[in-house]
């Protein structure tokens, strides 16, 4: 039975590309492995997979008892299959804070490093084997780094992420600025998605001061394409929250070029979150948060209600 490699629900580029990267590495080193997804990837991830010649992995709903698996780009049980604690997790590779709640059948290898991207960690873990990567895998790795760092604009960016991206771009003869622009243009095309799909597209569940939130981030070079649908998004939030078992959806529309986020404010709870978390002054149904780019480093750590 193949070892499954998968990331989090609502897969972005890193959570789509990293399973494919690690699938290649494990198979290359003699371990039968198969990448999987826990949902439909966003438009940027779809663009990246096609660009570098990869078919999308199978979308799975759950894992069987004792299924061997490697978890990448998360360690949060809320973002993983319901039966994950009955599977046989053999490794975790991640760059997020340790959440807790996972239970494994045996001691496992856990690699969590304070880097911007899971793919960067994977490159470090590969050692000299990284030089064997075919161009397609290198392209995935480059794409993951550019996506998670917002082409080095995000405060999560480290010198190691940037150095590796530049090295891969040089080997692939890719112009970083031009390619990042293509990726972000693909990410910014949200015309085919419903409001509920947009709210779930790049989202994670977090509990804050006794409330459960779905924290959604839409990174775009065309924020008006999202903000022109502001009222429809606000109207969709209660149903999404109810269906997903959370108290509230928090939506942040990140303007990659202006390096700021617009948070939608549909009610008093979200107003309180904005004012307490970001020292913002809220007077309408949205508020601009200058400099806010990263959910991992700037949004999640600061969330508070009281």
C-alpha positions as CSV (number, residue, x, y, z in Angstrom):
1,X,0.0,0.0,0.0
2,X,1.4,3.4,-1.0
3,X,2.2,6.0,1.6
4,X,-0.2,8.9,1.1
5,X,1.2,12.4,1.2
6,X,-1.2,15.3,1.7
7,X,-1.6,18.8,3.1
8,X,-4.5,20.7,4.5
9,X,-8.1,21.1,3.4
10,X,-8.7,24.1,1.0
11,X,-5.3,23.4,-0.7
12,X,-3.3,26.4,-1.9
13,X,-0.1,26.2,-4.0
14,X,2.1,24.9,-1.1
15,X,-0.4,22.3,0.0
16,X,-0.8,21.1,-3.6
17,X,2.8,21.3,-4.7
18,X,4.5,19.9,-1.6
19,X,2.7,16.5,-1.7
20,X,3.8,16.1,-5.3
21,X,7.4,17.1,-4.4
22,X,7.5,14.7,-1.5
23,X,5.9,12.0,-3.6
24,X,8.8,12.3,-6.1
25,X,11.4,12.3,-3.3
26,X,10.0,9.2,-1.5
27,X,9.6,7.3,-4.7
28,X,13.1,8.4,-5.8
29,X,14.5,7.0,-2.5
30,X,12.7,3.7,-2.7
31,X,9.5,4.3,-0.8
32,X,6.2,3.8,-2.6
33,X,4.3,7.1,-2.2
34,X,1.3,8.8,-3.7
35,X,0.3,12.5,-3.4
36,X,-3.3,13.3,-2.5
37,X,-5.5,16.4,-1.9
38,X,-8.1,17.1,0.7
39,X,-10.1,19.5,-1.6
40,X,-10.1,21.3,-4.9
41,X,-7.0,23.6,-5.2
42,X,-7.2,27.3,-5.8
43,X,-6.7,28.8,-9.2
44,X,-3.1,29.6,-8.6
45,X,-2.3,26.0,-7.7
46,X,-4.2,24.8,-10.7
47,X,-2.1,27.1,-12.9
48,X,1.1,25.9,-11.3
49,X,0.3,22.2,-11.7
50,X,-0.5,22.7,-15.4
51,X,2.5,24.9,-16.0
52,X,5.0,22.3,-14.7
53,X,3.2,19.3,-16.3
54,X,1.5,17.6,-13.3
55,X,-1.9,16.0,-13.2
56,X,-3.7,16.9,-10.0
57,X,-3.6,14.2,-7.3
58,X,-6.7,12.4,-6.3
59,X,-9.0,14.3,-3.9
60,X,-9.7,12.1,-0.8
61,X,-12.4,12.6,1.8
62,X,-10.9,10.5,4.6
63,X,-8.2,8.0,5.3
64,X,-8.6,4.3,6.3
65,X,-7.4,2.9,9.6
66,X,-3.7,2.1,9.6
67,X,-3.2,4.0,6.2
68,X,0.4,5.2,6.2
69,X,0.6,8.9,5.5
70,X,2.9,11.9,5.6
71,X,1.2,15.2,6.6
72,X,2.7,18.3,5.0
73,X,2.0,22.1,5.4
74,X,-0.1,21.6,8.6
75,X,-0.3,19.9,11.9
76,X,-3.8,21.0,12.8
77,X,-6.4,18.2,13.1
78,X,-9.2,20.6,12.0
79,X,-7.5,20.8,8.6
80,X,-7.1,17.0,8.2
81,X,-9.3,14.0,7.6
82,X,-11.7,13.0,10.3
83,X,-10.0,9.6,10.8
84,X,-6.5,10.9,10.9
85,X,-5.8,9.7,14.5
86,X,-6.6,6.1,13.4
87,X,-4.3,6.3,10.4
88,X,-0.6,5.5,10.6
89,X,1.1,8.9,10.4
90,X,4.8,8.4,9.7
91,X,5.9,12.0,9.4
92,X,4.9,15.6,9.6
93,X,6.7,18.3,7.6
94,X,5.4,21.8,8.4
95,X,6.1,25.5,8.9
96,X,3.2,26.5,11.1
97,X,2.9,26.7,14.9
98,X,2.3,23.5,16.7
99,X,-1.4,23.1,17.2
100,X,-1.8,19.9,19.1
101,X,-4.5,17.2,19.0
102,X,-2.9,14.7,16.6
103,X,-2.3,11.2,18.0
104,X,0.0,8.8,16.4
105,X,0.3,5.0,16.7
106,X,4.1,5.1,16.9
107,X,7.0,7.6,17.3
108,X,7.3,9.6,14.1
109,X,9.6,12.1,12.4
110,X,8.4,15.6,12.9
111,X,10.1,18.5,11.1
112,X,8.7,22.0,11.8
113,X,10.9,24.9,10.9
114,X,10.3,28.6,11.0
115,X,10.6,29.1,7.2
116,X,8.0,30.7,4.8
117,X,7.3,27.5,2.9
118,X,7.1,23.8,3.3
119,X,8.9,23.2,0.0
120,X,11.9,25.0,1.4
121,X,12.0,22.6,4.3
122,X,11.7,19.7,2.0
123,X,14.7,20.9,0.0
124,X,16.8,21.0,3.2
125,X,15.6,17.6,4.1
126,X,16.6,16.1,0.8
127,X,20.2,17.0,1.2
128,X,22.3,16.0,-1.9
129,X,19.3,14.2,-3.4
130,X,17.8,17.6,-4.2
131,X,20.2,17.8,-7.1
132,X,18.4,14.9,-8.8
133,X,15.1,16.9,-9.0
134,X,13.7,17.1,-12.5
135,X,12.7,20.5,-13.8
136,X,9.0,19.9,-13.1
137,X,9.7,19.3,-9.4
138,X,12.0,22.3,-9.3
139,X,9.2,24.3,-10.8
140,X,6.7,23.2,-8.2
141,X,9.2,24.1,-5.4
142,X,9.8,27.5,-6.9
143,X,6.1,28.1,-7.2
144,X,5.4,27.1,-3.6
145,X,8.0,29.6,-2.3
146,X,6.8,32.4,-4.5
147,X,3.2,31.8,-3.4
148,X,3.9,31.5,0.3
149,X,6.2,34.6,0.3
150,X,4.1,36.6,-2.0
151,X,7.2,37.0,-4.1
152,X,9.2,37.9,-1.0
153,X,6.8,40.6,0.1
154,X,5.4,38.6,3.0
155,X,7.0,39.1,6.5
156,X,7.3,35.3,6.7
157,X,10.1,35.4,4.0
158,X,13.5,34.2,5.2
159,X,16.8,34.5,3.5
160,X,16.8,30.7,3.0
161,X,13.4,30.9,1.1
162,X,14.6,33.7,-1.1
163,X,18.0,32.2,-1.8
164,X,16.5,28.9,-2.8
165,X,13.9,30.5,-5.0
166,X,16.6,32.5,-6.8
167,X,18.7,29.4,-7.3
168,X,15.8,27.4,-8.7
169,X,14.8,30.2,-11.0
170,X,18.3,30.4,-12.3
171,X,18.4,26.7,-13.0
172,X,15.0,26.8,-14.7
173,X,15.9,30.0,-16.6
174,X,12.8,31.6,-15.2
175,X,12.4,35.4,-14.5
176,X,11.2,35.6,-11.0
177,X,9.2,38.8,-11.3
178,X,7.5,37.8,-14.5
179,X,6.6,34.3,-13.3
180,X,5.3,35.5,-10.0
181,X,3.1,37.9,-11.9
182,X,1.6,35.0,-13.9
183,X,0.9,33.1,-10.7
184,X,-0.8,36.0,-9.0
185,X,-2.8,36.8,-12.1
186,X,-4.1,33.2,-12.0
187,X,-4.9,33.5,-8.3
188,X,-6.7,36.8,-8.8
189,X,-9.3,35.3,-11.3
190,X,-12.2,34.6,-9.0
191,X,-15.0,35.1,-11.5
192,X,-16.0,31.4,-11.6
193,X,-16.3,30.9,-7.9
194,X,-19.4,31.4,-5.7
195,X,-19.2,33.5,-2.6
196,X,-19.2,30.4,-0.4
197,X,-16.4,28.9,-2.4
198,X,-14.4,32.1,-2.0
199,X,-14.9,32.1,1.7
200,X,-13.5,28.6,1.9
201,X,-10.9,28.8,-0.8
202,X,-7.9,29.6,1.4
203,X,-9.1,29.3,4.9
204,X,-8.2,27.7,8.2
205,X,-10.1,27.1,11.4
206,X,-8.9,28.6,14.7
207,X,-10.4,29.0,18.1
208,X,-9.9,32.4,19.8
209,X,-11.1,33.4,23.3
210,X,-13.8,30.7,23.2
211,X,-15.0,31.4,19.6
212,X,-14.3,29.3,16.6
213,X,-13.4,31.2,13.4
214,X,-12.9,30.3,9.8
215,X,-10.1,32.6,8.9
216,X,-10.2,33.2,5.1
217,X,-7.5,35.0,3.1
218,X,-7.8,36.0,-0.5
219,X,-4.4,37.2,-1.9
220,X,-4.8,39.1,-5.1
221,X,-3.3,41.7,-7.4
222,X,-6.9,42.8,-8.3
223,X,-8.7,43.4,-5.0
224,X,-11.6,45.2,-6.6
225,X,-12.6,41.9,-8.3
226,X,-13.3,40.6,-4.8
227,X,-14.4,43.8,-3.0
228,X,-17.0,44.5,-5.7
229,X,-18.7,41.4,-4.3
230,X,-18.5,42.6,-0.7
231,X,-22.2,42.6,0.1
232,X,-22.7,39.1,-1.4
233,X,-19.7,37.8,0.6
234,X,-21.1,39.3,3.8
235,X,-24.5,37.7,3.0
236,X,-22.9,34.3,2.5
237,X,-21.0,34.3,5.7
238,X,-23.7,33.1,8.2
239,X,-24.5,30.0,6.1
240,X,-20.9,29.1,5.6
241,X,-20.2,29.5,9.3
242,X,-23.2,27.4,10.2
243,X,-22.4,24.6,7.7
244,X,-18.7,24.5,8.9
245,X,-19.5,24.6,12.6
246,X,-17.8,27.9,13.4
247,X,-19.1,31.0,15.0
248,X,-17.9,33.4,12.3
249,X,-16.0,33.7,9.1
250,X,-13.2,36.3,9.1
251,X,-12.3,37.4,5.5
252,X,-9.1,39.3,4.7
253,X,-8.6,40.4,1.1
254,X,-4.8,40.9,0.8
255,X,-3.7,43.4,-1.9
256,X,-0.3,41.9,-2.9
257,X,0.9,45.1,-4.7
258,X,-0.3,47.6,-2.1
259,X,0.8,45.4,0.8
260,X,-2.3,45.7,2.8
261,X,-5.5,43.8,3.7
262,X,-9.1,44.7,3.7
263,X,-11.1,42.9,6.4
264,X,-14.9,42.6,6.0
265,X,-16.9,43.7,9.0
266,X,-20.5,42.2,8.8
267,X,-21.3,42.5,12.5
268,X,-20.3,43.6,16.0
269,X,-18.2,40.5,16.6
270,X,-16.0,41.1,13.6
271,X,-15.8,44.8,14.5
272,X,-14.5,43.8,17.9
273,X,-12.0,41.4,16.4
274,X,-10.7,44.1,14.1
275,X,-10.4,46.8,16.8
276,X,-8.9,44.5,19.5
277,X,-6.6,42.6,17.2
278,X,-5.3,45.2,14.8
279,X,-5.9,48.5,16.7
280,X,-8.2,49.5,13.9
281,X,-10.9,52.1,13.8
282,X,-14.0,50.6,12.2
283,X,-16.8,52.8,10.9
284,X,-18.3,50.7,8.1
285,X,-18.6,47.2,6.6
286,X,-14.8,46.9,6.0
287,X,-11.5,48.2,7.2
288,X,-8.1,48.5,5.6
289,X,-5.2,47.1,7.6
290,X,-1.9,48.6,6.2
291,X,1.0,46.2,6.1
292,X,-1.1,43.1,6.9
293,X,0.0,40.3,4.5
294,X,0.4,37.1,6.4
295,X,-2.2,35.0,8.1
296,X,0.4,32.9,9.8
297,X,2.6,35.7,11.2
298,X,0.3,38.8,11.4
299,X,-3.3,37.7,11.5
300,X,-3.6,34.5,13.6
301,X,-1.1,35.4,16.3
302,X,-2.9,38.7,16.9
303,X,-6.5,37.6,16.9
304,X,-8.4,38.5,20.1
305,X,-11.9,39.4,21.2
306,X,-11.2,40.9,24.6
